[in-house]
């Protein structure tokens, strides 16, 4: 029975992860304007592209081969794991722009590749009625040109996106922690596991 559940997990979650990964990579093609980079689109893609294979699948599979296997179907478990996965991806998007290369080990390319990242989504939302600044973003986002890249980063700075991210990070951490405490898992081991995972990525720099 457990083998069938394992197989089902991998087939379903990997299938949808591959689809959403494709959507992420092809976003610049089928969403021709960054005006279409909405929070709804962003969170839909990262839920399936990142949250399921990064958090949901490992947690459920780990539980399935443990004495806590009966908790796999707990109604609060998957939503909490998804939230941790989304939180992880938002951190990745932030570090792509603001991370220390000596810590992250990579040079960020989201701006050059016109990725639908958390930062550009927030910028477009904050500039909803500022047509001049939005036009600057449109004309400079998605180019491998240092002047254009810096132009995008200058607008991010004007919008205080670093501070907005820090507020998001703390609020999200506290919210997920609260949900874990209120989930009624009746299992200190599972609560501890989820808190350890959350703490391991909280305020990460790489």
N, C-alpha and C positions, 0 to 999 in steps of 0.2 A: 504493500500500500504506500509506504513512504517513497519507494522508488518512483511510483507513478506521480506522486505529488512533486518530487524533485524535478522530474521530467517536465511536468506541466509548468512549474515555476520558470525553468530555463527557457522553454519554448515560447511561452507567452511574453515574459519580460524582455528576453533578448530580441524577439521579433519587433516589439513596439519600440525598444531602445534603438534598434537599427533604423527603423522608419523615422523616428524623431531626430536621430543623428543626421540622417539625410536631409531632413527639413532644415536643421540648423545650418548645415553646410550650403544648402541651396537657397537660404533665405534671401540673399542679395539678388537672386535671379527671379524668384516669384513674388517678392515684395520690392518692387522697383524704387520705392521711395521710403526714406526713414520715417516719414509721417505715419507709416503703417506699422512701425515698431511699437506695439502697444504692450502693456503689462499682461493682458490676456494672452497674447501670442507668446510672449516671453515665458510666462509661467507654465503654459501648456507644453512648450518644447522642453524646458529644463526638467519638468516633472518626469517625462519619459526618457529624455536623453541622459540625464544624470541621476536623478533621485532613485529610480528603480534599480539600475544596475550597481550604483554606488552604495546605497543604503538598504533598500527594501529587500532585494534578492539575498545579499549576504546575511542580513539579520534573520530572515525567515528560514533560510537553509540551515543556519547555525542552530536555531531553535529546534528545527525539525529533527536533528540528530542528537538532541540533548534531552534531559529529563523534563524540559519545559515545553515539549512539542505540542501539548494541548493548547498552548497560548498563541500558536500560529494564527488562529482564526479570531483572536480577540479584536473586537471592532475598533479599538483605539490604536492598535499597534501599527498598522500600515499607514494611516494618516500621519502619525508622529514620525515614522521613518521617512516618509515623503517630505515632510517639513524640514527634517534634518538635511536631506539630500538637496533640497532647493537652497537652503541656507549655505551649504557647501559650494554650490555653483555660483551663487551671488558673490561669495568670497573670492572664488576663482576669477570672476569678471573684474572685481576690484583690484586684485593683485596683478592682473594682466596689465593694468594701467599704472598702478601705484606701487607695485611690489618691488623690493630690492632684488636686482638680478643676482646678487651674490647669495641671496636666500632662496629665491624661487628657481634659479638655475635656467631661466629662459627669458627671452626678450618678448614682451607683449606685442601681439599683432592684431588684436580685435579691431582697432580703429582702421588700420590699413585694409583689413579684409572685410570691412563693413559688416561686422558681426552684430547680431541683435543682442547686445550685452545689456546688463542691468544698468550700467552707467548711461548709455545713450537713451535707453527707455526713460530713465528718470529725467534726463536733460530735456527730452522732447515734451514730457509731461509738465515740467516746471516752466517751459517756455511756450505754453499753450497759446498765449495771446501776444507773444513777442515775435512778430513776423520777421523782423530784421535779424534777430539772433538765430531763429530757426533757419532762415535762408543761408546764414553763414555755416551752420551745421551741414545743411544739404550740400553746399558747394565744397566742403572740405572733408567730409566723412567718407572713408573708403578709398583713400589714395595713399600710396606708399611714397609720401613726400613729407620730409621733416617739417617744413613750414606749415603745411596743412595739418599735420598731426599736432603740432604745437598750438595751432589755432583752436583745435578741438579741446585740447587740454586747458587752454586759457579760459574757454567758456565753462568747462567743468569747474575750474577754480572760482570763477565768478559766481557760479551757482552753489558754491560750498558743498560740492558733492562728497568731499572727504568727510565732512562733519555729518552730512545726511546719512552716509554709509555707516559711520560709527554709531549713530542713533539707531539705525535699522538693526545693526549687529547686536547691540545690547538689548533692544526691545524684543528681537526675535529669540535670542538666547533665553531671556526670562520667560517669554511666552511658552516656548517648548518645554522648559523645565517645569513650569506650572502644569502643563498638560500631562507630563509624565507623572507628577505627584498626584494628580486628580484622576488618573486613568483606571484606578481600581484593578490593577493587574493581579493583586493578591500574591505577588511574587517579588520579594526584595531583590532576588537575583536579576530578574528582568529589568527592574527599575534601575539597579546599579549599572547594568550593561548599557542601557540607553543613556544614562547620565555620563558614563565614561566616554561613550562615543561623542556625545555633545561637547563635553569638556575638551576632548582631544582636538577638536577643530575650532573651538572658540578662540577668537582673537588670533588665529594662526597667521603666520607671515610667509608661509611657503606651501 
